[in-house]
């Protein structure tokens, strides 16, 4: 169990969160209109107080996505 007290639940504000992955390796965010082979695997958390489950990109994956979007915008200029 991984509990991160630096983040809070978007539903209730609790900081009692357990992080992990949802599903299998094919559970990935695939952005529209940007070619990616495998997409960006998402991380998940569940709130131990309200049960809310959410997905997000790790900082590393978010930076890669931003770079891909930047490359696309440069090509369109």
Biotite code that builds the C-alpha atoms (Angstrom):
import biotite.structure as struc

atoms = struc.array([
    struc.Atom([0.000, 0.000, 0.000], chain_id="A", res_id=1, res_name="UNK", atom_name="CA", element="C"),
    struc.Atom([1.361, 3.392, -1.012], chain_id="A", res_id=2, res_name="UNK", atom_name="CA", element="C"),
    struc.Atom([-0.086, 6.408, 0.759], chain_id="A", res_id=3, res_name="UNK", atom_name="CA", element="C"),
    struc.Atom([0.953, 9.863, -0.485], chain_id="A", res_id=4, res_name="UNK", atom_name="CA", element="C"),
    struc.Atom([0.062, 12.718, 1.860], chain_id="A", res_id=5, res_name="UNK", atom_name="CA", element="C"),
    struc.Atom([1.219, 15.367, -0.651], chain_id="A", res_id=6, res_name="UNK", atom_name="CA", element="C"),
    struc.Atom([-1.918, 14.856, -2.776], chain_id="A", res_id=7, res_name="UNK", atom_name="CA", element="C"),
    struc.Atom([-5.570, 15.020, -1.866], chain_id="A", res_id=8, res_name="UNK", atom_name="CA", element="C"),
    struc.Atom([-8.760, 13.398, -3.105], chain_id="A", res_id=9, res_name="UNK", atom_name="CA", element="C"),
    struc.Atom([-10.544, 15.504, -5.709], chain_id="A", res_id=10, res_name="UNK", atom_name="CA", element="C"),
    struc.Atom([-13.914, 14.350, -4.366], chain_id="A", res_id=11, res_name="UNK", atom_name="CA", element="C"),
    struc.Atom([-13.624, 14.865, -0.582], chain_id="A", res_id=12, res_name="UNK", atom_name="CA", element="C"),
    struc.Atom([-10.205, 16.457, 0.045], chain_id="A", res_id=13, res_name="UNK", atom_name="CA", element="C"),
    struc.Atom([-8.849, 13.568, 2.125], chain_id="A", res_id=14, res_name="UNK", atom_name="CA", element="C"),
    struc.Atom([-5.138, 12.827, 1.961], chain_id="A", res_id=15, res_name="UNK", atom_name="CA", element="C"),
    struc.Atom([-5.618, 9.131, 2.744], chain_id="A", res_id=16, res_name="UNK", atom_name="CA", element="C"),
    struc.Atom([-4.928, 7.837, -0.766], chain_id="A", res_id=17, res_name="UNK", atom_name="CA", element="C"),
    struc.Atom([-3.611, 4.515, -2.027], chain_id="A", res_id=18, res_name="UNK", atom_name="CA", element="C"),
    struc.Atom([-1.857, 4.618, -5.397], chain_id="A", res_id=19, res_name="UNK", atom_name="CA", element="C"),
    struc.Atom([-1.516, 1.926, -8.038], chain_id="A", res_id=20, res_name="UNK", atom_name="CA", element="C"),
    struc.Atom([-2.633, 1.006, -11.549], chain_id="A", res_id=21, res_name="UNK", atom_name="CA", element="C"),
    struc.Atom([-6.076, 0.183, -12.913], chain_id="A", res_id=22, res_name="UNK", atom_name="CA", element="C"),
    struc.Atom([-6.462, -2.874, -15.107], chain_id="A", res_id=23, res_name="UNK", atom_name="CA", element="C"),
    struc.Atom([-3.625, -4.178, -17.219], chain_id="A", res_id=24, res_name="UNK", atom_name="CA", element="C"),
    struc.Atom([-0.873, -2.622, -19.326], chain_id="A", res_id=25, res_name="UNK", atom_name="CA", element="C"),
    struc.Atom([-3.347, -1.715, -22.094], chain_id="A", res_id=26, res_name="UNK", atom_name="CA", element="C"),
    struc.Atom([-5.062, 0.767, -19.771], chain_id="A", res_id=27, res_name="UNK", atom_name="CA", element="C"),
    struc.Atom([-3.523, 3.868, -21.328], chain_id="A", res_id=28, res_name="UNK", atom_name="CA", element="C"),
    struc.Atom([-4.468, 7.410, -22.246], chain_id="A", res_id=29, res_name="UNK", atom_name="CA", element="C"),
    struc.Atom([-4.311, 7.858, -26.023], chain_id="A", res_id=30, res_name="UNK", atom_name="CA", element="C"),
    struc.Atom([-4.519, 11.530, -27.045], chain_id="A", res_id=31, res_name="UNK", atom_name="CA", element="C"),
    struc.Atom([-6.603, 12.489, -30.068], chain_id="A", res_id=32, res_name="UNK", atom_name="CA", element="C"),
    struc.Atom([-4.801, 13.544, -33.245], chain_id="A", res_id=33, res_name="UNK", atom_name="CA", element="C"),
    struc.Atom([-1.319, 12.635, -31.939], chain_id="A", res_id=34, res_name="UNK", atom_name="CA", element="C"),
    struc.Atom([0.313, 9.432, -33.144], chain_id="A", res_id=35, res_name="UNK", atom_name="CA", element="C"),
    struc.Atom([1.493, 7.245, -30.292], chain_id="A", res_id=36, res_name="UNK", atom_name="CA", element="C"),
    struc.Atom([2.028, 3.501, -30.441], chain_id="A", res_id=37, res_name="UNK", atom_name="CA", element="C"),
    struc.Atom([1.147, 2.515, -26.883], chain_id="A", res_id=38, res_name="UNK", atom_name="CA", element="C"),
    struc.Atom([-0.348, 5.650, -25.384], chain_id="A", res_id=39, res_name="UNK", atom_name="CA", element="C"),
    struc.Atom([0.521, 6.828, -21.888], chain_id="A", res_id=40, res_name="UNK", atom_name="CA", element="C"),
    struc.Atom([-0.083, 4.363, -19.070], chain_id="A", res_id=41, res_name="UNK", atom_name="CA", element="C"),
    struc.Atom([-2.103, 5.991, -16.329], chain_id="A", res_id=42, res_name="UNK", atom_name="CA", element="C"),
    struc.Atom([-1.633, 5.806, -12.572], chain_id="A", res_id=43, res_name="UNK", atom_name="CA", element="C"),
    struc.Atom([-4.629, 5.504, -10.288], chain_id="A", res_id=44, res_name="UNK", atom_name="CA", element="C"),
    struc.Atom([-5.588, 6.155, -6.709], chain_id="A", res_id=45, res_name="UNK", atom_name="CA", element="C"),
    struc.Atom([-8.437, 5.267, -4.417], chain_id="A", res_id=46, res_name="UNK", atom_name="CA", element="C"),
    struc.Atom([-9.445, 7.426, -1.471], chain_id="A", res_id=47, res_name="UNK", atom_name="CA", element="C"),
    struc.Atom([-9.633, 5.460, 1.769], chain_id="A", res_id=48, res_name="UNK", atom_name="CA", element="C"),
    struc.Atom([-12.286, 7.825, 3.148], chain_id="A", res_id=49, res_name="UNK", atom_name="CA", element="C"),
    struc.Atom([-14.845, 8.120, 0.335], chain_id="A", res_id=50, res_name="UNK", atom_name="CA", element="C"),
    struc.Atom([-13.840, 5.380, -2.134], chain_id="A", res_id=51, res_name="UNK", atom_name="CA", element="C"),
    struc.Atom([-13.328, 7.755, -5.058], chain_id="A", res_id=52, res_name="UNK", atom_name="CA", element="C"),
    struc.Atom([-11.091, 6.284, -7.787], chain_id="A", res_id=53, res_name="UNK", atom_name="CA", element="C"),
    struc.Atom([-9.180, 8.523, -10.185], chain_id="A", res_id=54, res_name="UNK", atom_name="CA", element="C"),
    struc.Atom([-6.585, 8.198, -12.927], chain_id="A", res_id=55, res_name="UNK", atom_name="CA", element="C"),
    struc.Atom([-3.716, 10.526, -13.775], chain_id="A", res_id=56, res_name="UNK", atom_name="CA", element="C"),
    struc.Atom([-0.426, 10.635, -15.674], chain_id="A", res_id=57, res_name="UNK", atom_name="CA", element="C"),
    struc.Atom([2.850, 10.467, -13.780], chain_id="A", res_id=58, res_name="UNK", atom_name="CA", element="C"),
    struc.Atom([5.013, 13.593, -14.015], chain_id="A", res_id=59, res_name="UNK", atom_name="CA", element="C"),
    struc.Atom([7.340, 11.807, -16.445], chain_id="A", res_id=60, res_name="UNK", atom_name="CA", element="C"),
    struc.Atom([4.499, 10.741, -18.743], chain_id="A", res_id=61, res_name="UNK", atom_name="CA", element="C"),
    struc.Atom([2.947, 14.214, -18.559], chain_id="A", res_id=62, res_name="UNK", atom_name="CA", element="C"),
    struc.Atom([6.254, 15.771, -19.672], chain_id="A", res_id=63, res_name="UNK", atom_name="CA", element="C"),
    struc.Atom([6.443, 13.320, -22.590], chain_id="A", res_id=64, res_name="UNK", atom_name="CA", element="C"),
    struc.Atom([2.882, 14.208, -23.618], chain_id="A", res_id=65, res_name="UNK", atom_name="CA", element="C"),
    struc.Atom([3.670, 17.937, -23.436], chain_id="A", res_id=66, res_name="UNK", atom_name="CA", element="C"),
    struc.Atom([6.730, 17.365, -25.613], chain_id="A", res_id=67, res_name="UNK", atom_name="CA", element="C"),
    struc.Atom([4.648, 15.488, -28.197], chain_id="A", res_id=68, res_name="UNK", atom_name="CA", element="C"),
    struc.Atom([2.055, 18.254, -28.245], chain_id="A", res_id=69, res_name="UNK", atom_name="CA", element="C"),
    struc.Atom([4.831, 20.835, -28.631], chain_id="A", res_id=70, res_name="UNK", atom_name="CA", element="C"),
    struc.Atom([6.282, 18.911, -31.589], chain_id="A", res_id=71, res_name="UNK", atom_name="CA", element="C"),
    struc.Atom([2.869, 18.811, -33.227], chain_id="A", res_id=72, res_name="UNK", atom_name="CA", element="C"),
    struc.Atom([2.286, 22.531, -32.712], chain_id="A", res_id=73, res_name="UNK", atom_name="CA", element="C"),
    struc.Atom([5.694, 23.330, -34.223], chain_id="A", res_id=74, res_name="UNK", atom_name="CA", element="C"),
    struc.Atom([4.817, 21.322, -37.336], chain_id="A", res_id=75, res_name="UNK", atom_name="CA", element="C"),
    struc.Atom([1.526, 23.208, -37.726], chain_id="A", res_id=76, res_name="UNK", atom_name="CA", element="C"),
    struc.Atom([3.158, 26.661, -37.643], chain_id="A", res_id=77, res_name="UNK", atom_name="CA", element="C"),
])
